[in-house]
Amino acid sequence: MPEWWTYAPGDFLMYAPRVYDRLVDAYQREIWPAQLAALALAVAVAALARSRVAWRGRAAAATLAAGWAWIAWAFLAQRYATINWAAPYFAYAFAAQAALLLVVGALRGRLVPDVRTGDGVARGAYALLLFALFVQPALGAAPGGSVAAMPLAGLLPDPTAVATLGFVLTANGRARWTLLAVPLLWCAASGVLLLAQESWLAVVMLGAGALALGLGAAKRGTPPGAGSALR
């Protein structure tokens, strides 16, 4: 029996990459035109994260929570579970993240985006949010693909996890690691799965997770009120 260190990521993949691609393609066709609604909500979340309305955090958190809940049920539990035995466990994690965003962000109002222009962490977090909402879907789409084929936040796991990292890190105060845990773990898990499929998008997921960790550490080390002079 070969030693464990001789295995490559692809040795643990339970399906061929083309099987996963076909599953995602079928899912995207079945839910059309939900992609148009997802794009509209992406614009809304991006705008809310830079607005000054009092309810901006609640609305954005509720929108992201709905995306996590939808993916948990419609994609992970109903479709991905047909090719990956671990998908139901992923679905539970996504459902838990949806509940956390709903309670902490939407109901308790603890996720209020920081709109200061001089805060480097806030700027980096907002850039990560924009990347997940608009750039990552374009990178993940097939060349010449339509909107219906784009992996959009709220409909597929990868951009949803990265967008949530960006949004949570824009919030005032210290980074809430309980809200970052599941998205960070998904970035790592997805990055490994993409490596197993020999996809260059693994760099995107692993890089996004590493950037979020760095931003979170910087935010955690910022003394309370340190940026008040920038207001």
Secondary structure, DSSP 8 states (H G I E B T S, - for coil): ---GGG--GGGG-SS-HHHHHHHHHHHHHHHTTHHHHHHHHHHHHHHHHH---TTHHHHHHHHHHHHHHHIIIIIIITTGGGT-TTHHHHHHHHHHHHHHIIIIIIIS----B---SS-HHHHHHHHHHHIIIIIHHHHHS-TT--GGGS--BTTBHHHHHHHHHHHHHHBSSS--HHHHHHHHHHHHHHHHHHHHTT-THHHHHHHHHHHHHHHHHHHHTS-TTTTGGG-
